[in-house]
C-alpha cells in the first residue's frame, strides 16, 4: 500500500492475481462480457459459459469478484472492472495467444531521409517495421497486437501500422508508458547524427526513443499548422511529414530548436532537455 498526500493505492500480490486467472471457466466468464451492452445477470453468465452446476459456477464467479468483476450498482448483474476489461482486451487482441506473419509490403513513397523509393513494411516478432531498404537510416519499429492484423487486408496494413504509431506517440508525448501506463521521464540525447528523445518508465523499465522532431510534430499548434496548409496529420502517413529537406534542427543551450517548413511557411518548436516542448511559433501568424 502506497500513501502520498491524500493518495492511497492498494496492490495485490501478482502471484495471487494470476493464480485467479489460471482457470478455463474464469477466463470464459470474462470472455462472456465481450460485446455485452451492459451488466450480465448470474443466469445469463452461466448460460453463456455453459456450466450447469450453479454452485460450482458461483464459486468461480466469486473468485473473480473484486479484482476482475463487480456487481453493478446501476442494474442487476455483474460487470467487469478495469482490470477485467484489460484481461479481455489482451485475450481478443492476441497478445498472449496469436502469432502473426505477413508478406513484406513495398510502399511507393520516398524515404524521408534519402528520398529513394520504395519503403518496406514488415511484421516480425510482434513488431511492425517501416524501413528504407536503401539507406537503412530510416527505421520505425514498434509493437503491434498480432491479433489485430487479420482484421485488415494486406494492402491496408502500412496505413494501419502508421495510425497505431500515431496513437503510441500520443501517449508517449503525454507522459504515459504504453506498456504499463506508468509515468514516463524523457531526456534529450545529442550524441548521434541527429538529436533524439529517449523515454523510460521507472515502473516497468520499458523504453522508447524517437527523433527530436516527434514531440514538436505532435504538439497541437503544429498539428493545426499542418492542417491549415493542407496536410491532415491524422490521415497522412508519418513518413510523408517532416522529411529531411522540410525540417531543420538546431542545438541550443536550452535544448533543441526544430523548424518544419510547408509551402514556404515555418512552424518552430523548442524542445527542452527533458523532451518537453516549451514553445511553438508559426511564421504565418
NORRAQUI-V878905 format. One line per field, one symbol per residue. phi: phi as a letter, one per 30 degrees, with the letter a starting at -180 (. if undefined). psi: psi as a letter, one per 30 degrees, with the letter a starting at -180 (. if undefined). burial: b if it has 9 or more other ideal C-beta (glycine too) atoms within 8 Angstrom, else e. A space follows every 10 residues. Layout:
phi: ???
psi: ???
burial: ???
This chain:
phi: .cbahicbbc cddedddddd ddbddddddd ddddidcaec dedddddddi cddddddded dddddjdcbb dddcbdkcbd dedddddedd dddiecbcbc bbdebccdbd ddccidbccc cbbbhibdbb bcdccidcac badbdddded dbdedddedd edddeeddde ddddjcddcb iddcccbdbb ccdbebcccb cddcidbbba eddddddcde ddedddddci cdddbdeedd chdedcbbbb dbdckbcccc cbhicbcccc cddcidccab bcdcb
psi: kkkjhgkkkk klkeeeefee fhkeeeeeee fffkfkgalk leeeeeeeeh kejeeeeeee eeefkdefll kkfelkallk leeeeeeeee effgeffkjk llkkkkkilk kfefgllllk kljkhgkkkj ljfefgfjjk klkkjfffeg flleffeeee eeeeeeeefe eeffgkkfeg glkkklkkkg gaekklkkkk jfefgkllll lffeeeegke eeeeeeefgg jjfffkkeff khlefflkkk klffckkkkk kkhflkkkkk klfgfljfkk kkfg.
burial: eeeeeeeeee eeeeeebeeb bebebbbbbb bbbeeeeebb bbebbbebbe beebeebbeb bebbbebbbe ebeeeebbbb beebbebbeb bebbbeebeb ebeebebebe bbbbbeeebb bbbeeebbbb bbeebeebbb ebebbbbbbe ebeeeebbeb bbebbbebbb bbbeebbbee ebbbbbbbbe eeeebbbbbb beeeebebeb ebbbbbbbbe bbbebbbebe bebeebbbbe bebeeebebe eeeebbbbbb bbeebebbbb bbeebebeeb ebeee
